């Protein structure tokens, strides 16, 4: 400790010579040290690659043509040709190729040998599509639609009316009492992504922030830093630096996800997701700042890395409540939780995704979350400042709160 006065003397002029505020210097240090860290870069790249891979596979599946070989016996050639000609009108991604066979035995042999995917043939009460062991849903839909159209046309001709006349009044339109089911499914998946991203970012960056605080405290470097800048500015810089890093990651993931989705069959939902995504970013910022400050407090209460598990247990339990609450809450419980900080950081964006939220509800929830963050920062700054320089063992919340300045 004999070098501490000298270090303090050196640190003060260094801080004084800088034209930038101390909290900004700390923020820059946090950002630069993490961006240049290989694990951070590799982790981000791997996550982006995973998102691109999943969406790329989805786009490939959506654009892939299902090429099928359909065996037909002589009594089904005309219907098979109709399937080939009219099939693209039903599903343009199903490409049917006919294979003529002499009889049922030849057709079954082709199915067994894998040279045909299905066999179309007439039966007593209509038509039958035979496959070896599993049904091709897209082919079944095409054949069903074409066969129905052809049979109706033949029946209509037999009665002296046209097909349009026969089908008059049979059109069925669709409507939704509780919204579009497909849109709801997409909203559910995106809602899960929102909850997971918040949990993942808050946990990873929070643990790193807490460990950074412990390392500085354990090595006594924080005593040198405290001689140069106020501890509240050190805390502000750490929280803002980690918030900026987390926000950059989340924005990258969100942008990549929305762009990737625009190349899939779900591209029509992208405009509807842009607004909720913006709300998610706003709630993410307020919620993350509050939790980041608490993670810094957890680090300041510990005197060594082994103590972090104990000092951070309440915080990890809170995050688990947020994670499972964001995923499982429904109905009135979800509505109530969407106004209760910090759970509202993940629940309200899910409600916005699902729709039916009044314009003032997100604003009220965000205001309450921001107020909670402000209180958390105020209390956290006091605990952090009073616990950081205490050594010799783990510090309790009561000890930190009542400690002298």
Buried (B, 14 or more C-beta within 10 A) or exposed (E): EEEEEEBBEEBEEEBEEEEEBBBBBBBBEBBEEBEEEEEBEEEBEEBBEEBBEEBBEBBEEEEEEBEBBBBBBEEBEEBBEBBBEBBEEBBEEBBBEBBEBEEEEBBBBBBEEEEBBBBBBEEEEEBBBBBBEEEBEBBEBBBEBBBEBBEBBEEBEEEEEEBEEBBEEEEEEEEEEEEBEEBBEBBBEBBEBBBBBBBBBBBBBBBBBBBBBBBBBBEEEBBBBBBBBEBBBBBBBBBBBBBBBBBBBBEBBBEBBBEBBBBBEBBEBBEBBEEBBEBBBBBBBBBBBBBBBBBBBBBBBBBEEEBBEEBBEEBBEBBEEBBEBBBEBEEEEBBEBBBBBBBBBBBBBBBBBBBEBEEEBBEBBBEBBBEBBEEBBEBBBBBBBBBBBBEEEBBEBEBBEEBEE
